[in-house]
Amino acid sequence: MISRRRLLELLAAGAAIGPALGRSTAAAGNQQLSGHGRDCGGSLQDLRLEWRASPVGIDTRRPRFTWTLSADPTLRGVRQSACQAILASSEDAVKAGHGDVWDSGVLETGELRAEPIHDLDLQSHRPYWYAVRTWDERGRTSGFTRPARFITGFMSPGEWRAQWISDGPDWPNHPLPPPAFNRSPPAVPRRMPLFRRQLRIERALARAIVSVCGLGQYELHINGRRAGTGVLNPGWTNYRRTVLYDTFEVTPLLSQGANALGVMLGNGFFNVEKYPGRYTKLV
């Protein structure tokens, strides 16, 4: 339903009144309320998915879109009146305004966010593209943003085929909640494990994505170059219940022929060592 005040606003702006002004339109496609991006009072900026710009490793089937609006400082009362988000399996589909994976339809809302109301059919370790457009208080559209990309992680835990790799047994995992104290600490810190795996790639790669979990922190290197820019990955948790993983797109780091993957593994909070001369609050 449209309030009388809203109807008068749209008529004053010369907007076309039609089904698109409902709460949502399921198959909006290229629909527009009216106007063009150059006439819109506010511009859409800082488009994010799960609060990250072009993220890698998204493993939720209901990803959340957020953005901000920037308005001409000489204008007053600029606000968002509607929005539309699309998600597609190709960049070309988004450029054409077609969300073949998900289309929110035109949502009449001032909230700078949108999200699916049902699980999406997203595949693991695959790229997807998305874009958003908004309408201002006079029904003028910003036009769709440039296509942004994200890459999924593992969409189902059952898809993990990896096994834990270790250079030896860990200290006993005490059944009691922390702090748990090791009664026979080593005299010096244990050496940091270094893992290495060689592989050959016989033909050009279309895409290479890797997911890694290290207990507690790690760095992944491929052919001597570090994957990602984060430090102290992954985040620390209650390791008896949950361990986190990271996903990287490593296509640029690999080449045809011989390649080598290396991992430096550190203790982190997973295993805080106590040895003479070192202060530790917990171990």
WOCOR-V434996 format. One line per field, one symbol per residue. ss: DSSP state (H for helix, E for strand, - for the rest). psi: psi as a letter, one per 40 degrees, with the letter a starting at -180 (. if undefined). Layout:
ss=???
psi=???
//
This chain:
ss=---HHHHHHHHH------HHH---------------HHH--EEEEEEEE--E---EEE-----EEEEEEEE--------EEEEEEEEE--HHHHH------EE---E-----EEE-----------EEEEEEEEEE----E------EEEEE----HHH----------------------------------EEEEEEEE-------EEEE----EEEEEE--EE------E------------EEEE-HHH---EEEEEEEEEE-HHH-------------
psi=ihidddddddddefihhadeeidihdgdbeiidiaideehdiihifhihffihfihfhfiegihhiiihhiheeiiehihdiihhihieidddddefhgedhheihhgiehfiiiieihighiifiiiiiiiiiiaeeehieiiiihiiihibhehdeeheiihhieiiiihgheiiiihhhegiidiiiihihihhiihheiihdhhhihihhhdiihhhhfehhhieiifiiiiageedhiiiihihedeeiiiahihhihhhidaedghihihehhhdi.
//
